[in-house]
Amino acid sequence: MTTETAPAAETSTRLRRAITGPLLFAFILGDVLGAGIYALMGVLSEKVGGMLWAPLLLALLLAMLTAGSYAELVTKYPRAGGAAVFAERAFHSPLVSFLVGFSMLAAGVTSAAGLAIAFAGDYLGTFLDLPTIPVAIAFLALVGLLNARGIRESMGANLVMTAIELSGLVIVIAVVAVFVGGGGGDVSRVAEAPEGTSVAVAVLSGAVIAYYSFVGFETSANMIEEVKDPRRTYPRALFGALFGALFTAGAVYVLVGLASSIALPAAELQESSGPLLAVVEATGVSIPSWLFSLIALVAVANGALLTMIMVSRLTYGMAEQGLLPATLGRVLPKRKTPWVAILTTTLVAMGLTLVGDLATLAETVVLLLLVVFLSVNVSVLVLRRDRVDNDHFRVWTFVPVLGIGSCLLLLTQQRPAVWLFGAIPLAVGGVLYVLARWGRKHSEKKNARPDGEPVHDQKENHEHA
């Protein structure tokens, strides 16, 4: 990887630049390392039996490819909107830019809905026996309020929750190590594949689920307008946190996968919506169930908070570009948070909790993100011809090429039902796109000068390639 250097100016923004380098580092680390592994280990065991470590390792390698492409594009084009901005510059098509950006947005709200369901499951059941859907909706409402409160407050909460969620994964690894040291568990289970399925097919299909645990690095692309001195801060934090977090997450996840297989048979993992709690309880080590459940709840809450921060900023960025209705770009005067975008995305996530199936939601998230990642990897190659006046990194060319191949490979593993479910939010997005186009044309006609030329809004932040 190389660095291309040139003078740069800080991009103007209506959002508050309150994120320092350490806060950005923690944001990326917390989003990559956390909630997915707490929620999906049971779902993953249905795909690969006891070989939980294998799809996690494969998913890490595939995620690293697209992370390299993001590293180049985000430092090259430091604006909120992320993949949608990259797609517009690369393909010169508002429609393509919209489809990419809305896929990212839909993936985010779907992910938040899945995490809300996980929050309301067995982990919360340790403390209270409450119905899942109402709890999930109330949980998302609280997340939305914190999001609207302010970006610095949200980042501060993330610092604490990231440390807590990491400690929970360390506990799982440690207690199983003690368990095995005392003669417990069954190490042979780590090589057990599900009956009637080849190992290669099982691992590849499992990688679709495991991929969900590694996504998060892409959300940082939508926070750039709230970063202090992004020209200097972002490249350092991005590379330190992005690749550091992915490698850390990969090592921890593989160890957690091995520990889970050793401690419990796949059939028992599949029965729990709080699989890591079941693993800790199976060891008999004196870790109170309430303590680990509390840690898991914090981890899931942190994942949901970071995801909803991302989707609200992406919605704001797309509204600023004219790809979504302008109303979604409204910002609270004092808090400098995009309140309409926060309210709208929170309500949509609440609606998606009614699906109730964590596996379907997770697979839909991966499907939508693969569409985004495919566009990002292609955009890197197309935009090599575009020169910019700011510092940025340049990834080796073979990385986006392999990234394209990895996205296509994982897309072939998606179930037809997931393709159908993923098409629904995109259809809704299509309606919003038409409304946004109509609204812009109507505004231009209304504000047209006597000579017939439209008067463009001077506050419009839309950039053409």
Buried (B, 14 or more C-beta within 10 A) or exposed (E): EEEBEEEBEBBEBEBBBBBBBBBBBBBBBBBBBBBBBBBBBBBBBBBBBBBBBBBBBBBBBBBBBBBBBBBBBBBBBBBBBBBBBBBBBBBEEBBBBBBBBBBBBBBBBBBBBBBBBBBBBBBBBBEEEEEBBEBBBBBBEEBBEBBBBBBBBBBEBBBEBBBBBBEBBEBBBBBBBEBBEEEBBBEEBBEBBBEEBEBEBBBBBBBBBBBBBBBBBBBBBBBBBBBBEBBBBBBEBBBBBBBBBBEBBBEBBBBBBBBBBBBBBBEBBBEBBBBBBBBBBBBEBEBEBEEBBBBBBBBBBBBBBBBBBBBBBBBBBBBBBBBBBBEBBBBBEEBBBBBBBBBBBBBBBBEBBEBEEBBBBBBBBBBBBBBBBBBBBBBBBBBEEEEBEBBBBBBEEEBBBBBBBBBEBBBEBBBEEBEEBBEEBBEEBBEBBEEBBEBBEEBBEEEEEEEEEBEEBEEEBBBEB
